[in-house]
Amino acid sequence: MLAYGSDRIAAAEDTANLTFAAVAVYLSPTAADVIAITQVANLFAAVLAFNSAISRYVFALARSGYAPSRFAAVHPTHGSPHRGSILQTASAVVLVVIFAIVGADPVLQLFT
């Protein structure tokens, strides 16, 4: 906000790239690219953490008897709750496909 001022932010058409544009102007275009790459890596880490958390919740629920017992199994080699991970991945794919069919943006419509 300091880079633009509140009046220019309100009038901006591309508000999604304000940070990258400010970094490109005040630091360098390379710094903006580095920040964009870092943002993608952070998004991947967040999705991976979300998947791990949900799969462990499903595992715990199944172990306690609140979810089907097949989700209480762990991978024989890695010891991970892989069935919960598959369930979470499949449900995310179904949700994204539904949003794609409807023509909606899952990030804007579901998470805001």
Gaussian input, Z-matrix of N, CA and C with variables (Angstrom, degrees):
# hf/3-21g

backbone

0 1
 N
 C     1     B1
 C     2     B2     1     A1
 N     3     B3     2     A2     1     D1
 C     4     B4     3     A3     2     D2
 C     5     B5     4     A4     3     D3
 N     6     B6     5     A5     4     D4
 C     7     B7     6     A6     5     D5
 C     8     B8     7     A7     6     D6
 N     9     B9     8     A8     7     D7
 C    10    B10     9     A9     8     D8
 C    11    B11    10    A10     9     D9
 N    12    B12    11    A11    10    D10
 C    13    B13    12    A12    11    D11
 C    14    B14    13    A13    12    D12
 N    15    B15    14    A14    13    D13
 C    16    B16    15    A15    14    D14
 C    17    B17    16    A16    15    D15
 N    18    B18    17    A17    16    D16
 C    19    B19    18    A18    17    D17
 C    20    B20    19    A19    18    D18
 N    21    B21    20    A20    19    D19
 C    22    B22    21    A21    20    D20
 C    23    B23    22    A22    21    D21
 N    24    B24    23    A23    22    D22
 C    25    B25    24    A24    23    D23
 C    26    B26    25    A25    24    D24
 N    27    B27    26    A26    25    D25
 C    28    B28    27    A27    26    D26
 C    29    B29    28    A28    27    D27
 N    30    B30    29    A29    28    D28
 C    31    B31    30    A30    29    D29
 C    32    B32    31    A31    30    D30
 N    33    B33    32    A32    31    D31
 C    34    B34    33    A33    32    D32
 C    35    B35    34    A34    33    D33
 N    36    B36    35    A35    34    D34
 C    37    B37    36    A36    35    D35
 C    38    B38    37    A37    36    D36
 N    39    B39    38    A38    37    D37
 C    40    B40    39    A39    38    D38
 C    41    B41    40    A40    39    D39
 N    42    B42    41    A41    40    D40
 C    43    B43    42    A42    41    D41
 C    44    B44    43    A43    42    D42
 N    45    B45    44    A44    43    D43
 C    46    B46    45    A45    44    D44
 C    47    B47    46    A46    45    D45
 N    48    B48    47    A47    46    D46
 C    49    B49    48    A48    47    D47
 C    50    B50    49    A49    48    D48
 N    51    B51    50    A50    49    D49
 C    52    B52    51    A51    50    D50
 C    53    B53    52    A52    51    D51
 N    54    B54    53    A53    52    D52
 C    55    B55    54    A54    53    D53
 C    56    B56    55    A55    54    D54
 N    57    B57    56    A56    55    D55
 C    58    B58    57    A57    56    D56
 C    59    B59    58    A58    57    D57
 N    60    B60    59    A59    58    D58
 C    61    B61    60    A60    59    D59
 C    62    B62    61    A61    60    D60
 N    63    B63    62    A62    61    D61
 C    64    B64    63    A63    62    D62
 C    65    B65    64    A64    63    D63
 N    66    B66    65    A65    64    D64
 C    67    B67    66    A66    65    D65
 C    68    B68    67    A67    66    D66
 N    69    B69    68    A68    67    D67
 C    70    B70    69    A69    68    D68
 C    71    B71    70    A70    69    D69
 N    72    B72    71    A71    70    D70
 C    73    B73    72    A72    71    D71
 C    74    B74    73    A73    72    D72
 N    75    B75    74    A74    73    D73
 C    76    B76    75    A75    74    D74
 C    77    B77    76    A76    75    D75
 N    78    B78    77    A77    76    D76
 C    79    B79    78    A78    77    D77
 C    80    B80    79    A79    78    D78
 N    81    B81    80    A80    79    D79
 C    82    B82    81    A81    80    D80
 C    83    B83    82    A82    81    D81
 N    84    B84    83    A83    82    D82
 C    85    B85    84    A84    83    D83
 C    86    B86    85    A85    84    D84
 N    87    B87    86    A86    85    D85
 C    88    B88    87    A87    86    D86
 C    89    B89    88    A88    87    D87
 N    90    B90    89    A89    88    D88
 C    91    B91    90    A90    89    D89
 C    92    B92    91    A91    90    D90
 N    93    B93    92    A92    91    D91
 C    94    B94    93    A93    92    D92
 C    95    B95    94    A94    93    D93
 N    96    B96    95    A95    94    D94
 C    97    B97    96    A96    95    D95
 C    98    B98    97    A97    96    D96
 N    99    B99    98    A98    97    D97
 C   100   B100    99    A99    98    D98
 C   101   B101   100   A100    99    D99
 N   102   B102   101   A101   100   D100
 C   103   B103   102   A102   101   D101
 C   104   B104   103   A103   102   D102
 N   105   B105   104   A104   103   D103
 C   106   B106   105   A105   104   D104
 C   107   B107   106   A106   105   D105
 N   108   B108   107   A107   106   D106
 C   109   B109   108   A108   107   D107
 C   110   B110   109   A109   108   D108
 N   111   B111   110   A110   109   D109
 C   112   B112   111   A111   110   D110
 C   113   B113   112   A112   111   D111
 N   114   B114   113   A113   112   D112
 C   115   B115   114   A114   113   D113
 C   116   B116   115   A115   114   D114
 N   117   B117   116   A116   115   D115
 C   118   B118   117   A117   116   D116
 C   119   B119   118   A118   117   D117
 N   120   B120   119   A119   118   D118
 C   121   B121   120   A120   119   D119
 C   122   B122   121   A121   120   D120
 N   123   B123   122   A122   121   D121
 C   124   B124   123   A123   122   D122
 C   125   B125   124   A124   123   D123
 N   126   B126   125   A125   124   D124
 C   127   B127   126   A126   125   D125
 C   128   B128   127   A127   126   D126
 N   129   B129   128   A128   127   D127
 C   130   B130   129   A129   128   D128
 C   131   B131   130   A130   129   D129
 N   132   B132   131   A131   130   D130
 C   133   B133   132   A132   131   D131
 C   134   B134   133   A133   132   D132
 N   135   B135   134   A134   133   D133
 C   136   B136   135   A135   134   D134
 C   137   B137   136   A136   135   D135
 N   138   B138   137   A137   136   D136
 C   139   B139   138   A138   137   D137
 C   140   B140   139   A139   138   D138
 N   141   B141   140   A140   139   D139
 C   142   B142   141   A141   140   D140
 C   143   B143   142   A142   141   D141
 N   144   B144   143   A143   142   D142
 C   145   B145   144   A144   143   D143
 C   146   B146   145   A145   144   D144
 N   147   B147   146   A146   145   D145
 C   148   B148   147   A147   146   D146
 C   149   B149   148   A148   147   D147
 N   150   B150   149   A149   148   D148
 C   151   B151   150   A150   149   D149
 C   152   B152   151   A151   150   D150
 N   153   B153   152   A152   151   D151
 C   154   B154   153   A153   152   D152
 C   155   B155   154   A154   153   D153
 N   156   B156   155   A155   154   D154
 C   157   B157   156   A156   155   D155
 C   158   B158   157   A157   156   D156
 N   159   B159   158   A158   157   D157
 C   160   B160   159   A159   158   D158
 C   161   B161   160   A160   159   D159
 N   162   B162   161   A161   160   D160
 C   163   B163   162   A162   161   D161
 C   164   B164   163   A163   162   D162
 N   165   B165   164   A164   163   D163
 C   166   B166   165   A165   164   D164
 C   167   B167   166   A166   165   D165
 N   168   B168   167   A167   166   D166
 C   169   B169   168   A168   167   D167
 C   170   B170   169   A169   168   D168
 N   171   B171   170   A170   169   D169
 C   172   B172   171   A171   170   D170
 C   173   B173   172   A172   171   D171
 N   174   B174   173   A173   172   D172
 C   175   B175   174   A174   173   D173
 C   176   B176   175   A175   174   D174
 N   177   B177   176   A176   175   D175
 C   178   B178   177   A177   176   D176
 C   179   B179   178   A178   177   D177
 N   180   B180   179   A179   178   D178
 C   181   B181   180   A180   179   D179
 C   182   B182   181   A181   180   D180
 N   183   B183   182   A182   181   D181
 C   184   B184   183   A183   182   D182
 C   185   B185   184   A184   183   D183
 N   186   B186   185   A185   184   D184
 C   187   B187   186   A186   185   D185
 C   188   B188   187   A187   186   D186
 N   189   B189   188   A188   187   D187
 C   190   B190   189   A189   188   D188
 C   191   B191   190   A190   189   D189
 N   192   B192   191   A191   190   D190
 C   193   B193   192   A192   191   D191
 C   194   B194   193   A193   192   D192
 N   195   B195   194   A194   193   D193
 C   196   B196   195   A195   194   D194
 C   197   B197   196   A196   195   D195
 N   198   B198   197   A197   196   D196
 C   199   B199   198   A198   197   D197
 C   200   B200   199   A199   198   D198
 N   201   B201   200   A200   199   D199
 C   202   B202   201   A201   200   D200
 C   203   B203   202   A202   201   D201
 N   204   B204   203   A203   202   D202
 C   205   B205   204   A204   203   D203
 C   206   B206   205   A205   204   D204
 N   207   B207   206   A206   205   D205
 C   208   B208   207   A207   206   D206
 C   209   B209   208   A208   207   D207
 N   210   B210   209   A209   208   D208
 C   211   B211   210   A210   209   D209
 C   212   B212   211   A211   210   D210
 N   213   B213   212   A212   211   D211
 C   214   B214   213   A213   212   D212
 C   215   B215   214   A214   213   D213
 N   216   B216   215   A215   214   D214
 C   217   B217   216   A216   215   D215
 C   218   B218   217   A217   216   D216
 N   219   B219   218   A218   217   D217
 C   220   B220   219   A219   218   D218
 C   221   B221   220   A220   219   D219
 N   222   B222   221   A221   220   D220
 C   223   B223   222   A222   221   D221
 C   224   B224   223   A223   222   D222
 N   225   B225   224   A224   223   D223
 C   226   B226   225   A225   224   D224
 C   227   B227   226   A226   225   D225
 N   228   B228   227   A227   226   D226
 C   229   B229   228   A228   227   D227
 C   230   B230   229   A229   228   D228
 N   231   B231   230   A230   229   D229
 C   232   B232   231   A231   230   D230
 C   233   B233   232   A232   231   D231
 N   234   B234   233   A233   232   D232
 C   235   B235   234   A234   233   D233
 C   236   B236   235   A235   234   D234
 N   237   B237   236   A236   235   D235
 C   238   B238   237   A237   236   D236
 C   239   B239   238   A238   237   D237
 N   240   B240   239   A239   238   D238
 C   241   B241   240   A240   239   D239
 C   242   B242   241   A241   240   D240
 N   243   B243   242   A242   241   D241
 C   244   B244   243   A243   242   D242
 C   245   B245   244   A244   243   D243
 N   246   B246   245   A245   244   D244
 C   247   B247   246   A246   245   D245
 C   248   B248   247   A247   246   D246
 N   249   B249   248   A248   247   D247
 C   250   B250   249   A249   248   D248
 C   251   B251   250   A250   249   D249
 N   252   B252   251   A251   250   D250
 C   253   B253   252   A252   251   D251
 C   254   B254   253   A253   252   D252
 N   255   B255   254   A254   253   D253
 C   256   B256   255   A255   254   D254
 C   257   B257   256   A256   255   D255
 N   258   B258   257   A257   256   D256
 C   259   B259   258   A258   257   D257
 C   260   B260   259   A259   258   D258
 N   261   B261   260   A260   259   D259
 C   262   B262   261   A261   260   D260
 C   263   B263   262   A262   261   D261
 N   264   B264   263   A263   262   D262
 C   265   B265   264   A264   263   D263
 C   266   B266   265   A265   264   D264
 N   267   B267   266   A266   265   D265
 C   268   B268   267   A267   266   D266
 C   269   B269   268   A268   267   D267
 N   270   B270   269   A269   268   D268
 C   271   B271   270   A270   269   D269
 C   272   B272   271   A271   270   D270
 N   273   B273   272   A272   271   D271
 C   274   B274   273   A273   272   D272
 C   275   B275   274   A274   273   D273
 N   276   B276   275   A275   274   D274
 C   277   B277   276   A276   275   D275
 C   278   B278   277   A277   276   D276
 N   279   B279   278   A278   277   D277
 C   280   B280   279   A279   278   D278
 C   281   B281   280   A280   279   D279
 N   282   B282   281   A281   280   D280
 C   283   B283   282   A282   281   D281
 C   284   B284   283   A283   282   D282
 N   285   B285   284   A284   283   D283
 C   286   B286   285   A285   284   D284
 C   287   B287   286   A286   285   D285
 N   288   B288   287   A287   286   D286
 C   289   B289   288   A288   287   D287
 C   290   B290   289   A289   288   D288
 N   291   B291   290   A290   289   D289
 C   292   B292   291   A291   290   D290
 C   293   B293   292   A292   291   D291
 N   294   B294   293   A293   292   D292
 C   295   B295   294   A294   293   D293
 C   296   B296   295   A295   294   D294
 N   297   B297   296   A296   295   D295
 C   298   B298   297   A297   296   D296
 C   299   B299   298   A298   297   D297
 N   300   B300   299   A299   298   D298
 C   301   B301   300   A300   299   D299
 C   302   B302   301   A301   300   D300
 N   303   B303   302   A302   301   D301
 C   304   B304   303   A303   302   D302
 C   305   B305   304   A304   303   D303
 N   306   B306   305   A305   304   D304
 C   307   B307   306   A306   305   D305
 C   308   B308   307   A307   306   D306
 N   309   B309   308   A308   307   D307
 C   310   B310   309   A309   308   D308
 C   311   B311   310   A310   309   D309
 N   312   B312   311   A311   310   D310
 C   313   B313   312   A312   311   D311
 C   314   B314   313   A313   312   D312
 N   315   B315   314   A314   313   D313
 C   316   B316   315   A315   314   D314
 C   317   B317   316   A316   315   D315
 N   318   B318   317   A317   316   D316
 C   319   B319   318   A318   317   D317
 C   320   B320   319   A319   318   D318
 N   321   B321   320   A320   319   D319
 C   322   B322   321   A321   320   D320
 C   323   B323   322   A322   321   D321
 N   324   B324   323   A323   322   D322
 C   325   B325   324   A324   323   D323
 C   326   B326   325   A325   324   D324
 N   327   B327   326   A326   325   D325
 C   328   B328   327   A327   326   D326
 C   329   B329   328   A328   327   D327
 N   330   B330   329   A329   328   D328
 C   331   B331   330   A330   329   D329
 C   332   B332   331   A331   330   D330
 N   333   B333   332   A332   331   D331
 C   334   B334   333   A333   332   D332
 C   335   B335   334   A334   333   D333

   B1=1.4223
   B2=1.5236
   B3=1.3107
   B4=1.4565
   B5=1.5208
   B6=1.3304
   B7=1.4547
   B8=1.5232
   B9=1.3208
   B10=1.4554
   B11=1.5264
   B12=1.3144
   B13=1.4604
   B14=1.5173
   B15=1.3029
   B16=1.4609
   B17=1.5244
   B18=1.3164
   B19=1.4596
   B20=1.5256
   B21=1.3290
   B22=1.4748
   B23=1.5164
   B24=1.3446
   B25=1.4554
   B26=1.5198
   B27=1.3216
   B28=1.4640
   B29=1.5238
   B30=1.3124
   B31=1.4643
   B32=1.5248
   B33=1.3188
   B34=1.4644
   B35=1.5232
   B36=1.3259
   B37=1.4612
   B38=1.5245
   B39=1.3158
   B40=1.4689
   B41=1.5228
   B42=1.3237
   B43=1.4696
   B44=1.5251
   B45=1.3314
   B46=1.4624
   B47=1.5219
   B48=1.3230
   B49=1.4617
   B50=1.5202
   B51=1.3186
   B52=1.4664
   B53=1.5234
   B54=1.3165
   B55=1.4662
   B56=1.5246
   B57=1.3283
   B58=1.4648
   B59=1.5242
   B60=1.3170
   B61=1.4632
   B62=1.5273
   B63=1.3314
   B64=1.4665
   B65=1.5251
   B66=1.3220
   B67=1.4668
   B68=1.5236
   B69=1.3234
   B70=1.4672
   B71=1.5221
   B72=1.3283
   B73=1.4662
   B74=1.5217
   B75=1.3260
   B76=1.4622
   B77=1.5308
   B78=1.3235
   B79=1.4757
   B80=1.5265
   B81=1.3329
   B82=1.4649
   B83=1.5173
   B84=1.3270
   B85=1.4691
   B86=1.5351
   B87=1.3163
   B88=1.4676
   B89=1.5183
   B90=1.3235
   B91=1.4695
   B92=1.5260
   B93=1.3264
   B94=1.4662
   B95=1.5256
   B96=1.3358
   B97=1.4676
   B98=1.5221
   B99=1.3258
   B100=1.4681
   B101=1.5286
   B102=1.3204
   B103=1.4628
   B104=1.5271
   B105=1.3225
   B106=1.4656
   B107=1.5255
   B108=1.3275
   B109=1.4695
   B110=1.5193
   B111=1.3166
   B112=1.4612
   B113=1.5227
   B114=1.3171
   B115=1.4558
   B116=1.5276
   B117=1.3201
   B118=1.4680
   B119=1.5272
   B120=1.3231
   B121=1.4622
   B122=1.5270
   B123=1.3255
   B124=1.4657
   B125=1.5178
   B126=1.3175
   B127=1.4591
   B128=1.5233
   B129=1.3284
   B130=1.4612
   B131=1.5223
   B132=1.3237
   B133=1.4633
   B134=1.5231
   B135=1.3220
   B136=1.4632
   B137=1.5281
   B138=1.3268
   B139=1.4642
   B140=1.5215
   B141=1.3133
   B142=1.4617
   B143=1.5327
   B144=1.3147
   B145=1.4624
   B146=1.5262
   B147=1.3307
   B148=1.4649
   B149=1.5216
   B150=1.3396
   B151=1.4566
   B152=1.5290
   B153=1.3170
   B154=1.4623
   B155=1.5227
   B156=1.3302
   B157=1.4615
   B158=1.5239
   B159=1.3231
   B160=1.4632
   B161=1.5235
   B162=1.3285
   B163=1.4617
   B164=1.5223
   B165=1.3166
   B166=1.4697
   B167=1.5253
   B168=1.3411
   B169=1.4669
   B170=1.5229
   B171=1.3345
   B172=1.4666
   B173=1.5236
   B174=1.3214
   B175=1.4616
   B176=1.5282
   B177=1.3253
   B178=1.4622
   B179=1.5308
   B180=1.3269
   B181=1.4616
   B182=1.5251
   B183=1.3195
   B184=1.4667
   B185=1.5185
   B186=1.2893
   B187=1.4653
   B188=1.5278
   B189=1.3335
   B190=1.4642
   B191=1.5195
   B192=1.3257
   B193=1.4491
   B194=1.5125
   B195=1.3340
   B196=1.4587
   B197=1.5222
   B198=1.3016
   B199=1.4635
   B200=1.5242
   B201=1.3224
   B202=1.4655
   B203=1.5381
   B204=1.3316
   B205=1.4715
   B206=1.5214
   B207=1.3238
   B208=1.4757
   B209=1.5266
   B210=1.3411
   B211=1.4578
   B212=1.5287
   B213=1.3232
   B214=1.4679
   B215=1.5209
   B216=1.3159
   B217=1.4646
   B218=1.5237
   B219=1.3222
   B220=1.4604
   B221=1.5222
   B222=1.3178
   B223=1.4601
   B224=1.5268
   B225=1.3293
   B226=1.4693
   B227=1.5238
   B228=1.3140
   B229=1.4665
   B230=1.5196
   B231=1.3327
   B232=1.4599
   B233=1.5250
   B234=1.3318
   B235=1.4520
   B236=1.5190
   B237=1.3152
   B238=1.4697
   B239=1.5266
   B240=1.3368
   B241=1.4744
   B242=1.5276
   B243=1.3118
   B244=1.4523
   B245=1.5206
   B246=1.3084
   B247=1.4659
   B248=1.5310
   B249=1.3018
   B250=1.4669
   B251=1.5207
   B252=1.3239
   B253=1.4624
   B254=1.5184
   B255=1.3253
   B256=1.4615
   B257=1.5284
   B258=1.3322
   B259=1.4667
   B260=1.5229
   B261=1.3143
   B262=1.4618
   B263=1.5227
   B264=1.3202
   B265=1.4582
   B266=1.5212
   B267=1.3293
   B268=1.4682
   B269=1.5245
   B270=1.3273
   B271=1.4685
   B272=1.5289
   B273=1.3200
   B274=1.4691
   B275=1.5193
   B276=1.3213
   B277=1.4631
   B278=1.5277
   B279=1.3353
   B280=1.4627
   B281=1.5248
   B282=1.3209
   B283=1.4617
   B284=1.5338
   B285=1.3207
   B286=1.4685
   B287=1.5274
   B288=1.3256
   B289=1.4702
   B290=1.5249
   B291=1.3293
   B292=1.4652
   B293=1.5229
   B294=1.3181
   B295=1.4625
   B296=1.5239
   B297=1.3274
   B298=1.4710
   B299=1.5258
   B300=1.3273
   B301=1.4603
   B302=1.5215
   B303=1.3246
   B304=1.4607
   B305=1.5245
   B306=1.3293
   B307=1.4609
   B308=1.5096
   B309=1.3284
   B310=1.4658
   B311=1.5226
   B312=1.3109
   B313=1.4564
   B314=1.5312
   B315=1.3491
   B316=1.4678
   B317=1.5275
   B318=1.3079
   B319=1.4662
   B320=1.5228
   B321=1.3215
   B322=1.4541
   B323=1.5292
   B324=1.3249
   B325=1.4582
   B326=1.5238
   B327=1.3028
   B328=1.4656
   B329=1.5145
   B330=1.3136
   B331=1.4588
   B332=1.5198
   B333=1.3120
   B334=1.4655
   B335=1.5037
   A1=110.38
   A2=115.83
   A3=118.59
   A4=112.10
   A5=116.30
   A6=119.81
   A7=112.13
   A8=118.19
   A9=121.46
   A10=114.03
   A11=117.47
   A12=121.34
   A13=109.36
   A14=116.47
   A15=120.28
   A16=112.83
   A17=118.55
   A18=119.92
   A19=112.02
   A20=117.58
   A21=120.36
   A22=111.77
   A23=118.04
   A24=119.76
   A25=109.64
   A26=117.49
   A27=120.90
   A28=111.21
   A29=117.59
   A30=121.39
   A31=113.13
   A32=117.95
   A33=120.69
   A34=110.81
   A35=115.27
   A36=120.18
   A37=111.46
   A38=118.12
   A39=122.40
   A40=109.51
   A41=116.22
   A42=119.75
   A43=112.67
   A44=118.29
   A45=120.76
   A46=112.13
   A47=117.66
   A48=120.63
   A49=113.41
   A50=118.24
   A51=120.43
   A52=112.04
   A53=116.42
   A54=119.98
   A55=110.85
   A56=116.19
   A57=119.67
   A58=111.43
   A59=116.46
   A60=119.97
   A61=110.76
   A62=117.61
   A63=120.70
   A64=110.91
   A65=116.69
   A66=120.05
   A67=110.32
   A68=116.84
   A69=119.88
   A70=111.30
   A71=117.25
   A72=120.83
   A73=111.12
   A74=117.25
   A75=120.47
   A76=114.30
   A77=118.22
   A78=120.38
   A79=109.29
   A80=115.16
   A81=120.34
   A82=108.51
   A83=116.39
   A84=118.47
   A85=112.27
   A86=116.92
   A87=120.30
   A88=110.71
   A89=117.11
   A90=120.40
   A91=110.54
   A92=117.37
   A93=120.86
   A94=110.54
   A95=116.85
   A96=120.47
   A97=111.27
   A98=116.84
   A99=121.05
   A100=110.04
   A101=116.93
   A102=120.50
   A103=110.25
   A104=117.81
   A105=120.89
   A106=111.18
   A107=116.95
   A108=120.92
   A109=109.98
   A110=116.86
   A111=120.78
   A112=110.91
   A113=116.56
   A114=120.11
   A115=111.00
   A116=117.52
   A117=120.99
   A118=110.05
   A119=117.88
   A120=121.17
   A121=110.92
   A122=117.05
   A123=120.39
   A124=111.43
   A125=117.02
   A126=120.38
   A127=110.44
   A128=117.25
   A129=120.81
   A130=110.73
   A131=117.66
   A132=121.00
   A133=111.30
   A134=117.36
   A135=120.85
   A136=111.17
   A137=116.81
   A138=120.39
   A139=110.41
   A140=117.20
   A141=121.28
   A142=111.00
   A143=117.44
   A144=121.11
   A145=110.99
   A146=116.96
   A147=120.86
   A148=110.07
   A149=117.21
   A150=121.09
   A151=110.59
   A152=117.43
   A153=121.16
   A154=111.50
   A155=116.60
   A156=120.10
   A157=111.22
   A158=117.43
   A159=120.61
   A160=110.66
   A161=117.92
   A162=119.58
   A163=111.16
   A164=117.88
   A165=120.32
   A166=111.82
   A167=117.34
   A168=119.98
   A169=110.65
   A170=116.48
   A171=120.35
   A172=109.83
   A173=117.33
   A174=121.59
   A175=110.78
   A176=117.24
   A177=121.15
   A178=111.32
   A179=117.04
   A180=120.03
   A181=111.23
   A182=116.62
   A183=119.94
   A184=111.09
   A185=116.98
   A186=120.91
   A187=111.20
   A188=117.28
   A189=121.99
   A190=112.49
   A191=117.62
   A192=120.99
   A193=114.90
   A194=118.87
   A195=122.20
   A196=113.49
   A197=117.81
   A198=123.90
   A199=107.08
   A200=117.99
   A201=119.55
   A202=111.62
   A203=115.19
   A204=120.30
   A205=113.11
   A206=118.25
   A207=119.39
   A208=112.09
   A209=117.48
   A210=120.70
   A211=112.68
   A212=117.38
   A213=121.22
   A214=111.74
   A215=117.67
   A216=121.20
   A217=110.83
   A218=114.99
   A219=120.35
   A220=109.10
   A221=115.96
   A222=121.40
   A223=109.00
   A224=118.11
   A225=119.89
   A226=114.34
   A227=118.28
   A228=121.07
   A229=112.11
   A230=117.08
   A231=121.19
   A232=113.70
   A233=117.80
   A234=120.52
   A235=114.01
   A236=117.03
   A237=121.39
   A238=109.73
   A239=116.66
   A240=119.71
   A241=110.86
   A242=116.20
   A243=122.10
   A244=113.83
   A245=118.07
   A246=119.82
   A247=111.19
   A248=116.77
   A249=119.92
   A250=111.30
   A251=116.32
   A252=120.78
   A253=110.85
   A254=116.67
   A255=120.66
   A256=109.99
   A257=116.95
   A258=120.95
   A259=111.11
   A260=117.39
   A261=120.89
   A262=110.70
   A263=117.73
   A264=121.52
   A265=110.78
   A266=116.61
   A267=120.40
   A268=111.07
   A269=117.32
   A270=119.05
   A271=110.90
   A272=118.09
   A273=120.64
   A274=110.87
   A275=117.63
   A276=121.29
   A277=110.25
   A278=117.12
   A279=120.76
   A280=110.32
   A281=116.84
   A282=121.06
   A283=111.46
   A284=116.69
   A285=120.40
   A286=110.65
   A287=117.59
   A288=120.66
   A289=110.22
   A290=117.43
   A291=120.48
   A292=110.26
   A293=117.23
   A294=120.10
   A295=111.29
   A296=117.47
   A297=120.29
   A298=110.90
   A299=116.99
   A300=120.48
   A301=110.71
   A302=116.46
   A303=121.28
   A304=111.06
   A305=117.03
   A306=121.29
   A307=113.32
   A308=116.63
   A309=121.13
   A310=109.88
   A311=115.88
   A312=122.27
   A313=108.27
   A314=118.34
   A315=119.21
   A316=113.29
   A317=117.98
   A318=119.65
   A319=110.40
   A320=116.94
   A321=120.49
   A322=112.84
   A323=117.66
   A324=120.66
   A325=113.32
   A326=118.50
   A327=121.79
   A328=112.80
   A329=117.66
   A330=120.83
   A331=114.10
   A332=118.87
   A333=119.83
   A334=110.86
   D1=-35.07
   D2=178.47
   D3=-64.42
   D4=-31.15
   D5=-178.18
   D6=-69.80
   D7=-29.98
   D8=-174.15
   D9=-113.95
   D10=-36.22
   D11=-171.23
   D12=93.05
   D13=147.64
   D14=-173.47
   D15=-64.70
   D16=-31.79
   D17=-179.52
   D18=-69.04
   D19=-36.47
   D20=178.69
   D21=-75.66
   D22=-30.28
   D23=177.53
   D24=-67.78
   D25=-43.02
   D26=179.84
   D27=-62.73
   D28=-31.49
   D29=-178.23
   D30=-90.82
   D31=-7.31
   D32=-176.12
   D33=-68.92
   D34=140.67
   D35=178.00
   D36=-86.27
   D37=-34.27
   D38=-176.87
   D39=-108.90
   D40=73.08
   D41=-176.97
   D42=-71.56
   D43=-19.25
   D44=-179.07
   D45=-68.37
   D46=-25.37
   D47=-176.06
   D48=-110.91
   D49=18.52
   D50=-179.44
   D51=-60.16
   D52=-43.59
   D53=-178.70
   D54=-63.94
   D55=-46.16
   D56=-178.79
   D57=-64.76
   D58=-38.64
   D59=178.93
   D60=-65.81
   D61=-41.21
   D62=179.08
   D63=-65.18
   D64=-41.55
   D65=178.24
   D66=-64.41
   D67=-40.57
   D68=179.07
   D69=-63.12
   D70=-36.60
   D71=-178.91
   D72=-76.76
   D73=-47.99
   D74=-171.33
   D75=-90.48
   D76=-21.09
   D77=174.80
   D78=-111.27
   D79=-81.51
   D80=176.80
   D81=-172.29
   D82=158.49
   D83=175.38
   D84=-61.27
   D85=-31.85
   D86=177.51
   D87=-64.45
   D88=-40.41
   D89=178.06
   D90=-63.35
   D91=-38.05
   D92=176.98
   D93=-63.80
   D94=-39.16
   D95=177.39
   D96=-65.65
   D97=-41.44
   D98=178.76
   D99=-62.54
   D100=-41.88
   D101=179.24
   D102=-65.62
   D103=-39.43
   D104=178.24
   D105=-63.46
   D106=-42.69
   D107=178.22
   D108=-64.92
   D109=-41.41
   D110=177.92
   D111=-63.27
   D112=-38.55
   D113=178.88
   D114=-64.06
   D115=-40.53
   D116=177.61
   D117=-64.39
   D118=-42.72
   D119=178.12
   D120=-63.27
   D121=-39.87
   D122=178.17
   D123=-67.04
   D124=-37.98
   D125=177.39
   D126=-64.01
   D127=-42.30
   D128=176.37
   D129=-60.17
   D130=-43.66
   D131=179.15
   D132=-63.60
   D133=-38.59
   D134=179.19
   D135=-66.46
   D136=-42.22
   D137=178.40
   D138=-64.95
   D139=-41.03
   D140=178.27
   D141=-64.10
   D142=-42.28
   D143=177.94
   D144=-65.01
   D145=-41.10
   D146=177.96
   D147=-62.07
   D148=-44.68
   D149=178.61
   D150=-60.70
   D151=-44.36
   D152=-179.79
   D153=-64.04
   D154=-41.97
   D155=-179.47
   D156=-64.78
   D157=-46.10
   D158=-179.78
   D159=-64.19
   D160=-42.34
   D161=-179.61
   D162=-64.58
   D163=-34.86
   D164=177.30
   D165=-73.31
   D166=-34.53
   D167=174.26
   D168=-62.99
   D169=-45.52
   D170=178.69
   D171=-61.73
   D172=-41.94
   D173=177.52
   D174=-59.81
   D175=-47.01
   D176=-179.48
   D177=-65.10
   D178=-40.32
   D179=177.85
   D180=-64.42
   D181=-40.65
   D182=178.72
   D183=-68.08
   D184=-39.76
   D185=178.63
   D186=-63.89
   D187=-33.30
   D188=179.27
   D189=-84.65
   D190=-7.38
   D191=178.21
   D192=94.21
   D193=7.11
   D194=-179.44
   D195=-94.05
   D196=-4.93
   D197=176.57
   D198=-136.05
   D199=163.83
   D200=179.95
   D201=-54.15
   D202=139.24
   D203=-173.78
   D204=-64.17
   D205=-22.02
   D206=179.67
   D207=-62.28
   D208=-22.68
   D209=178.41
   D210=-82.36
   D211=-4.19
   D212=178.21
   D213=-85.28
   D214=-3.25
   D215=-179.78
   D216=-81.40
   D217=147.86
   D218=175.43
   D219=-111.87
   D220=159.18
   D221=178.92
   D222=-63.57
   D223=133.65
   D224=-176.41
   D225=-63.89
   D226=-29.37
   D227=-178.51
   D228=-94.42
   D229=-46.80
   D230=-171.66
   D231=-94.76
   D232=-18.68
   D233=-179.19
   D234=72.50
   D235=18.41
   D236=-178.63
   D237=-96.14
   D238=154.19
   D239=176.68
   D240=-79.58
   D241=70.70
   D242=-170.84
   D243=-66.64
   D244=-30.05
   D245=-179.72
   D246=-69.58
   D247=-37.24
   D248=174.83
   D249=-65.73
   D250=-35.71
   D251=177.62
   D252=-66.31
   D253=-41.57
   D254=177.69
   D255=-64.35
   D256=-41.75
   D257=177.62
   D258=-60.73
   D259=-45.59
   D260=-179.09
   D261=-65.60
   D262=-42.11
   D263=179.08
   D264=-64.02
   D265=-44.04
   D266=179.48
   D267=-63.95
   D268=-41.95
   D269=179.52
   D270=-66.63
   D271=-35.84
   D272=177.02
   D273=-66.50
   D274=-41.20
   D275=178.58
   D276=-63.24
   D277=-44.64
   D278=178.64
   D279=-60.29
   D280=-44.20
   D281=-179.28
   D282=-62.91
   D283=-44.43
   D284=179.85
   D285=-66.29
   D286=-38.72
   D287=178.08
   D288=-63.76
   D289=-42.39
   D290=177.38
   D291=-60.23
   D292=-45.12
   D293=178.44
   D294=-64.36
   D295=-35.69
   D296=178.42
   D297=-67.47
   D298=-39.77
   D299=178.90
   D300=-64.90
   D301=-41.53
   D302=-179.24
   D303=-74.10
   D304=-23.56
   D305=-179.07
   D306=87.22
   D307=23.06
   D308=-179.82
   D309=-102.76
   D310=158.70
   D311=176.89
   D312=-92.16
   D313=115.36
   D314=-176.70
   D315=-62.27
   D316=-32.34
   D317=-179.92
   D318=-70.03
   D319=-46.36
   D320=-177.48
   D321=-74.29
   D322=-36.96
   D323=-175.37
   D324=-88.24
   D325=-34.26
   D326=-174.76
   D327=-90.99
   D328=-39.51
   D329=-171.61
   D330=-102.42
   D331=5.21
   D332=178.16
   D333=-122.51

